[in-house]
Amino acid sequence: MLGEGNVILMIPKKYAPLLFGLVLSAIMSFIISGVATWKAVGFEPNFFGVWMGSWLASWLVAFPTVTLVAPLAKRAVGMLITKD
């Protein structure tokens, strides 16, 4: 993001897990909702509009889900890997 005088505004590191979840959920829900919309309605003239509506609805579910489930997934991975 550019701020005053073309200075790049950075997000504090403490928000990295939340930002990661935001970006991950956006990308995943975008792709999955596109595939699901295509399977449901095909490439109709209003495909993009239907897809974007589906994506927004799915992202509203995906982001809080990723945020809540990520610590559990990290714990599960920790139990499955060797301790170096």
N, C-alpha and C positions, 0 to 999 in steps of 0.2 A: 504494500500500500504506500502511496506517495503522500507525504505530508507537505507542510509549508516549506518552500525553498527546495523542493524535490528531495527531501530527506525521507529515506525509507523507514516507515514505522514498523517496528518488530513487536511481536507478541512475547511477553515474558515466558521464560522456560517452564515455569511452574504450570502453565496451561497446556503444555505439550500433549499430555495424555488426552485431554478433552479435545484439542484440535485434531489429533490423530483420529479419534473416534468420529469427529465431524466429517473429515475428509474421506475416511474409509467408508462410512455409511453412505455418504453422497455418491461415491463412485459405484459401490456395490449395488445400491438400490436403483441407480440410474441404469446400469446394465441389465439387472434382473427384471426391472419393470418394463424395459424395452422388449426383452425377449418374451415376457409374459403377455404384453400387449399385442405383439406381433402374432403370437400363437392364438390369442383370443379373437382378434378382429382382422388380422391380415394387414397388408399395406393398403389400407383404404385412404381416400383423399384427406381425411382428418386424422390420420395416424399420429402425426407429431403432437397435435393438441391433446388427443386421448392419452398418449404416452406421457406427456408432461403432467397431466392431471394425476395419472397413476403414480408417477415418480414422486410428486410432492406428497401424496398420501402415504406412500411407502417409506419415504425418508422421515416423515414425522413419527413413524413407528421404529424405523431402523436406528436412528441416532440414540434415543434413550435406551434401546435394547443393547446396542454395542457398548454404551457407557456402563450399563449395569452388568453385562455378561463378561466384559473384558477381564476384570480381576479373577473371575472364576476360571476362565480359559487359561490365564497365565499360571494360576495355581495348578491346574490339571497338567499343563505342559511341564511345569516344574517337577511334578511327580513322575513323569514319563521319561525324563532325560537323566543321564548320568551326572553325578556330582564330580566335577574336575578338581 
